[in-house]
Amino acid sequence: MTCGHCEMSVREEVGEIPGVRSVEVSHESGALRVRSEQPVQDAAVLAAVAEAGYSAVRA
């Protein structure tokens, strides 16, 4: 990710996962933080990031 638009794309895709309450994304650090009402599968988050056109790894 290189800009705010990249952050927005990831935020929107991850935000569509059922139960996700908030998504924080930083193109500067490459970090993604997801807060949810219920457990969210890592695979769902990784798939959403991929749908936005990026890749991610669990830290």
MMTF fields as JSON, N, C-alpha, C and O atoms, coordinates in Angstrom:
{
  "mmtfVersion": "1.0.0",
  "mmtfProducer": "UNKNOWN",
  "numBonds": 235,
  "numAtoms": 236,
  "numGroups": 59,
  "numChains": 1,
  "numModels": 1,
  "chainsPerModel": [1],
  "groupsPerChain": [59],
  "chainIdList": ["A"],
  "bondAtomList": [4, 2, 8, 6, 12, 10, 16, 14, 20, 18, 24, 22, 28, 26, 32, 30, 36, 34, 40, 38, 44, 42, 48, 46, 52, 50, 56, 54, 60, 58, 64, 62, 68, 66, 72, 70, 76, 74, 80, 78, 84, 82, 88, 86, 92, 90, 96, 94, 100, 98, 104, 102, 108, 106, 112, 110, 116, 114, 120, 118, 124, 122, 128, 126, 132, 130, 136, 134, 140, 138, 144, 142, 148, 146, 152, 150, 156, 154, 160, 158, 164, 162, 168, 166, 172, 170, 176, 174, 180, 178, 184, 182, 188, 186, 192, 190, 196, 194, 200, 198, 204, 202, 208, 206, 212, 210, 216, 214, 220, 218, 224, 222, 228, 226, 232, 230],
  "bondOrderList": [1, 1, 1, 1, 1, 1, 1, 1, 1, 1, 1, 1, 1, 1, 1, 1, 1, 1, 1, 1, 1, 1, 1, 1, 1, 1, 1, 1, 1, 1, 1, 1, 1, 1, 1, 1, 1, 1, 1, 1, 1, 1, 1, 1, 1, 1, 1, 1, 1, 1, 1, 1, 1, 1, 1, 1, 1, 1],
  "groupList": [{"groupName": "MET", "atomNameList": ["N", "CA", "C", "O"], "elementList": ["N", "C", "C", "O"], "formalChargeList": [0, 0, 0, 0], "bondAtomList": [1, 0, 2, 1, 3, 2], "bondOrderList": [1, 1, 2], "singleLetterCode": "M", "chemCompType": "L-PEPTIDE LINKING"}, {"groupName": "THR", "atomNameList": ["N", "CA", "C", "O"], "elementList": ["N", "C", "C", "O"], "formalChargeList": [0, 0, 0, 0], "bondAtomList": [1, 0, 2, 1, 3, 2], "bondOrderList": [1, 1, 2], "singleLetterCode": "T", "chemCompType": "L-PEPTIDE LINKING"}, {"groupName": "CYS", "atomNameList": ["N", "CA", "C", "O"], "elementList": ["N", "C", "C", "O"], "formalChargeList": [0, 0, 0, 0], "bondAtomList": [1, 0, 2, 1, 3, 2], "bondOrderList": [1, 1, 2], "singleLetterCode": "C", "chemCompType": "L-PEPTIDE LINKING"}, {"groupName": "GLY", "atomNameList": ["N", "CA", "C", "O"], "elementList": ["N", "C", "C", "O"], "formalChargeList": [0, 0, 0, 0], "bondAtomList": [1, 0, 2, 1, 3, 2], "bondOrderList": [1, 1, 2], "singleLetterCode": "G", "chemCompType": "PEPTIDE LINKING"}, {"groupName": "HIS", "atomNameList": ["N", "CA", "C", "O"], "elementList": ["N", "C", "C", "O"], "formalChargeList": [0, 0, 0, 0], "bondAtomList": [1, 0, 2, 1, 3, 2], "bondOrderList": [1, 1, 2], "singleLetterCode": "H", "chemCompType": "L-PEPTIDE LINKING"}, {"groupName": "GLU", "atomNameList": ["N", "CA", "C", "O"], "elementList": ["N", "C", "C", "O"], "formalChargeList": [0, 0, 0, 0], "bondAtomList": [1, 0, 2, 1, 3, 2], "bondOrderList": [1, 1, 2], "singleLetterCode": "E", "chemCompType": "L-PEPTIDE LINKING"}, {"groupName": "SER", "atomNameList": ["N", "CA", "C", "O"], "elementList": ["N", "C", "C", "O"], "formalChargeList": [0, 0, 0, 0], "bondAtomList": [1, 0, 2, 1, 3, 2], "bondOrderList": [1, 1, 2], "singleLetterCode": "S", "chemCompType": "L-PEPTIDE LINKING"}, {"groupName": "VAL", "atomNameList": ["N", "CA", "C", "O"], "elementList": ["N", "C", "C", "O"], "formalChargeList": [0, 0, 0, 0], "bondAtomList": [1, 0, 2, 1, 3, 2], "bondOrderList": [1, 1, 2], "singleLetterCode": "V", "chemCompType": "L-PEPTIDE LINKING"}, {"groupName": "ARG", "atomNameList": ["N", "CA", "C", "O"], "elementList": ["N", "C", "C", "O"], "formalChargeList": [0, 0, 0, 0], "bondAtomList": [1, 0, 2, 1, 3, 2], "bondOrderList": [1, 1, 2], "singleLetterCode": "R", "chemCompType": "L-PEPTIDE LINKING"}, {"groupName": "ILE", "atomNameList": ["N", "CA", "C", "O"], "elementList": ["N", "C", "C", "O"], "formalChargeList": [0, 0, 0, 0], "bondAtomList": [1, 0, 2, 1, 3, 2], "bondOrderList": [1, 1, 2], "singleLetterCode": "I", "chemCompType": "L-PEPTIDE LINKING"}, {"groupName": "PRO", "atomNameList": ["N", "CA", "C", "O"], "elementList": ["N", "C", "C", "O"], "formalChargeList": [0, 0, 0, 0], "bondAtomList": [1, 0, 2, 1, 3, 2], "bondOrderList": [1, 1, 2], "singleLetterCode": "P", "chemCompType": "L-PEPTIDE LINKING"}, {"groupName": "ALA", "atomNameList": ["N", "CA", "C", "O"], "elementList": ["N", "C", "C", "O"], "formalChargeList": [0, 0, 0, 0], "bondAtomList": [1, 0, 2, 1, 3, 2], "bondOrderList": [1, 1, 2], "singleLetterCode": "A", "chemCompType": "L-PEPTIDE LINKING"}, {"groupName": "LEU", "atomNameList": ["N", "CA", "C", "O"], "elementList": ["N", "C", "C", "O"], "formalChargeList": [0, 0, 0, 0], "bondAtomList": [1, 0, 2, 1, 3, 2], "bondOrderList": [1, 1, 2], "singleLetterCode": "L", "chemCompType": "L-PEPTIDE LINKING"}, {"groupName": "GLN", "atomNameList": ["N", "CA", "C", "O"], "elementList": ["N", "C", "C", "O"], "formalChargeList": [0, 0, 0, 0], "bondAtomList": [1, 0, 2, 1, 3, 2], "bondOrderList": [1, 1, 2], "singleLetterCode": "Q", "chemCompType": "L-PEPTIDE LINKING"}, {"groupName": "ASP", "atomNameList": ["N", "CA", "C", "O"], "elementList": ["N", "C", "C", "O"], "formalChargeList": [0, 0, 0, 0], "bondAtomList": [1, 0, 2, 1, 3, 2], "bondOrderList": [1, 1, 2], "singleLetterCode": "D", "chemCompType": "L-PEPTIDE LINKING"}, {"groupName": "TYR", "atomNameList": ["N", "CA", "C", "O"], "elementList": ["N", "C", "C", "O"], "formalChargeList": [0, 0, 0, 0], "bondAtomList": [1, 0, 2, 1, 3, 2], "bondOrderList": [1, 1, 2], "singleLetterCode": "Y", "chemCompType": "L-PEPTIDE LINKING"}],
  "groupTypeList": [0, 1, 2, 3, 4, 2, 5, 0, 6, 7, 8, 5, 5, 7, 3, 5, 9, 10, 3, 7, 8, 6, 7, 5, 7, 6, 4, 5, 6, 3, 11, 12, 8, 7, 8, 6, 5, 13, 10, 7, 13, 14, 11, 11, 7, 12, 11, 11, 7, 11, 5, 11, 3, 15, 6, 11, 7, 8, 11],
  "groupIdList": [1, 2, 3, 4, 5, 6, 7, 8, 9, 10, 11, 12, 13, 14, 15, 16, 17, 18, 19, 20, 21, 22, 23, 24, 25, 26, 27, 28, 29, 30, 31, 32, 33, 34, 35, 36, 37, 38, 39, 40, 41, 42, 43, 44, 45, 46, 47, 48, 49, 50, 51, 52, 53, 54, 55, 56, 57, 58, 59],
  "secStructList": [7, 7, 1, 2, 2, 2, 2, 2, 2, 2, 2, 2, 2, 2, 2, 6, 1, 6, 6, 3, 3, 3, 3, 3, 3, 7, 6, 6, 6, 7, 7, 3, 3, 3, 3, 3, 1, 1, 7, 7, 7, 2, 2, 2, 2, 2, 2, 2, 2, 2, 2, 6, 6, 7, 7, 7, 7, 7, 7],
  "xCoordList": [0.846, 0.0, 0.892, 1.938, 0.452, 1.285, 0.559, 1.185, -0.766, -1.489, -2.799, -3.172, -3.472, -4.754, -5.82, -6.694, -5.757, -6.732, -6.557, -7.541, -5.315, -5.036, -5.656, -6.317, -5.437, -6.014, -7.531, -8.115, -8.163, -9.614, -10.103, -11.105, -9.417, -9.81, -9.785, -10.723, -8.71, -8.594, -9.648, -10.302, -9.816, -10.79, -12.197, -12.93, -12.573, -13.907, -14.106, -15.14, -13.131, -13.268, -13.332, -14.199, -12.432, -12.409, -13.653, -14.186, -14.105, -15.294, -16.564, -17.553, -16.568, -17.743, -17.851, -18.869, -16.815, -16.86, -17.881, -17.831, -18.809, -19.809, -19.17, -18.244, -19.674, -19.183, -18.084, -17.784, -17.471, -16.389, -16.981, -17.891, -16.447, -16.925, -16.108, -16.66, -14.781, -13.941, -12.669, -12.23, -12.091, -10.871, -9.935, -10.318, -8.714, -7.683, -6.592, -6.111, -6.206, -5.187, -4.172, -4.542, -2.905, -1.85, -0.962, -0.295, -0.963, -0.075, 1.383, 2.288, 1.613, 2.981, 3.647, 4.809, 2.893, 3.466, 3.072, 3.688, 2.054, 1.551, 0.679, 0.356, 0.293, -0.485, -1.985, -2.502, -2.657, -4.109, -4.608, -4.137, -5.553, -6.138, -7.642, -8.291, -8.185, -9.608, -10.205, -9.679, -11.294, -12.056, -13.404, -14.03, -13.844, -15.085, -15.951, -15.484, -17.217, -18.177, -18.077, -18.523, -17.501, -17.37, -16.042, -15.454, -15.561, -14.306, -14.416, -15.43, -13.365, -13.297, -12.136, -11.032, -12.381, -11.358, -10.258, -10.539, -9.01, -7.877, -8.031, -7.726, -8.504, -8.646, -9.61, -9.407, -10.654, -11.617, -10.963, -11.2, -10.148, -9.456, -8.439, -8.36, -7.673, -6.689, -7.353, -6.831, -8.504, -9.234, -9.754, -9.726, -10.225, -10.728, -9.598, -9.779, -8.438, -7.275, -6.887, -6.574, -6.91, -6.589, -7.606, -7.246, -8.867, -9.921, -9.663, -10.002, -9.067, -8.739, -7.487, -7.155, -6.802, -5.65, -4.303, -3.282, -4.294, -3.073, -2.875, -3.745, -1.748, -1.519, -1.196, -0.748, -1.434, -1.19, -0.71, -0.947, -0.039, 0.368, -0.027, -0.035, -0.349, -0.702, 0.563, 1.528, 0.567, 1.755, 1.619, 2.518],
  "yCoordList": [-1.17, 0.0, 1.234, 1.275, 2.215, 3.412, 4.711, 5.771, 4.655, 5.917, 5.698, 4.573, 6.799, 6.765, 6.014, 5.386, 6.07, 5.338, 3.839, 3.104, 3.382, 1.972, 1.583, 0.55, 2.418, 2.166, 2.041, 1.126, 2.946, 2.945, 1.664, 1.093, 1.209, -0.009, -1.209, -2.005, -1.333, -2.439, -2.303, -3.283, -1.096, -0.848, -1.249, -1.883, -0.886, -1.204, -2.705, -3.231, -3.405, -4.851, -5.599, -6.452, -5.289, -5.97, -5.598, -6.425, -4.372, -3.917, -4.638, -4.583, -5.312, -6.061, -7.447, -8.119, -7.88, -9.184, -9.113, -8.192, -10.076, -10.067, -10.035, -10.792, -9.156, -9.03, -8.012, -7.643, -7.544, -6.562, -5.227, -4.699, -4.698, -3.435, -2.245, -1.181, -2.425, -1.337, -1.906, -3.009, -1.116, -1.51, -0.309, 0.783, -0.518, 0.515, 0.024, -1.102, 0.874, 0.516, 1.644, 2.819, 1.295, 2.291, 1.892, 0.858, 2.732, 2.43, 2.679, 2.095, 3.53, 3.835, 2.65, 2.338, 1.992, 0.854, -0.484, -1.511, -0.467, -1.709, -2.497, -3.656, -1.872, -2.563, -2.505, -1.543, -3.562, -3.673, -4.187, -5.216, -3.481, -3.911, -4.028, -3.102, -5.174, -5.445, -5.64, -6.405, -4.952, -5.161, -5.714, -5.237, -6.734, -7.382, -7.733, -7.787, -7.968, -8.353, -9.84, -10.285, -10.594, -12.04, -12.434, -11.641, -13.643, -14.062, -14.017, -14.408, -13.539, -13.461, -14.344, -14.24, -15.198, -16.094, -15.303, -14.4, -15.657, -15.02, -15.145, -14.212, -16.298, -16.537, -15.54, -15.12, -15.154, -14.179, -12.814, -12.12, -12.434, -11.141, -11.165, -10.214, -12.232, -12.339, -12.32, -11.715, -12.979, -12.991, -11.597, -11.195, -10.864, -9.511, -8.584, -7.76, -8.718, -7.914, -8.251, -7.356, -9.525, -9.952, -9.4, -9.01, -9.365, -8.822, -7.336, -6.836, -6.644, -5.232, -5.06, -3.946, -6.177, -6.101, -6.132, -5.773, -6.555, -6.558, -7.922, -8.786, -8.127, -9.368, -9.024, -7.921, -9.991, -9.764, -11.056, -12.146, -10.917, -12.061, -11.765, -10.612, -12.801, -12.616, -12.384, -13.138, -11.346, -11.032, -11.6, -11.437],
  "zCoordList": [0.0, 0.0, 0.0, 0.648, -0.732, -0.834, -0.526, -0.505, -0.285, -0.093, 0.664, 0.996, 0.921, 1.605, 0.833, 1.431, -0.495, -1.307, -1.099, -1.024, -1.004, -0.725, 0.617, 0.729, 1.628, 2.946, 2.852, 3.432, 2.132, 2.0, 1.337, 1.766, 0.308, -0.388, 0.553, 0.579, 1.322, 2.269, 3.359, 3.716, 3.89, 4.952, 4.509, 5.268, 3.293, 2.785, 2.639, 3.05, 2.059, 1.852, 3.184, 3.374, 4.094, 5.392, 6.201, 6.942, 6.059, 6.785, 6.383, 7.114, 5.242, 4.793, 5.42, 5.258, 6.134, 6.793, 7.927, 8.743, 7.99, 9.06, 10.448, 10.738, 11.285, 12.654, 12.845, 13.98, 11.763, 11.896, 12.319, 11.681, 13.403, 13.972, 13.487, 13.207, 13.388, 12.898, 12.282, 12.61, 11.376, 10.683, 10.665, 10.246, 11.12, 11.059, 10.114, 10.241, 9.169, 8.184, 8.092, 8.091, 8.015, 7.847, 6.684, 6.718, 5.649, 4.529, 4.91, 4.313, 5.885, 6.298, 6.992, 6.733, 7.88, 8.604, 7.987, 8.272, 7.149, 6.566, 7.515, 7.253, 8.621, 9.646, 9.375, 8.807, 9.799, 9.702, 11.04, 11.525, 11.639, 12.912, 12.714, 12.227, 13.098, 12.955, 14.341, 15.15, 14.607, 15.838, 15.431, 14.484, 16.162, 15.766, 16.969, 18.107, 16.681, 17.71, 18.028, 19.086, 17.128, 17.267, 16.628, 15.892, 16.898, 16.258, 14.73, 14.153, 14.103, 12.644, 12.202, 12.738, 11.241, 10.735, 10.016, 9.228, 10.302, 9.613, 8.103, 7.361, 7.656, 6.212, 5.587, 4.447, 6.312, 5.788, 5.623, 4.634, 6.586, 6.513, 5.37, 4.592, 5.266, 4.196, 2.825, 1.889, 2.703, 1.434, 1.09, -0.073, 2.084, 1.842, 1.403, 0.507, 2.03, 1.645, 0.197, -0.588, -0.147, -1.512, -2.498, -3.609, -2.105, -2.967, -3.252, -4.324, -2.294, -2.467, -3.351, -3.757, -3.641, -4.523, -3.805, -4.391, -2.548, -1.768, -1.141, -1.253, -0.485, 0.243, 1.69, 2.002, 2.559, 3.985, 4.616, 4.096, 5.732, 6.551, 7.988, 8.419, 8.709, 10.116, 10.908, 10.781, 11.724, 12.54, 13.926, 14.751]
}
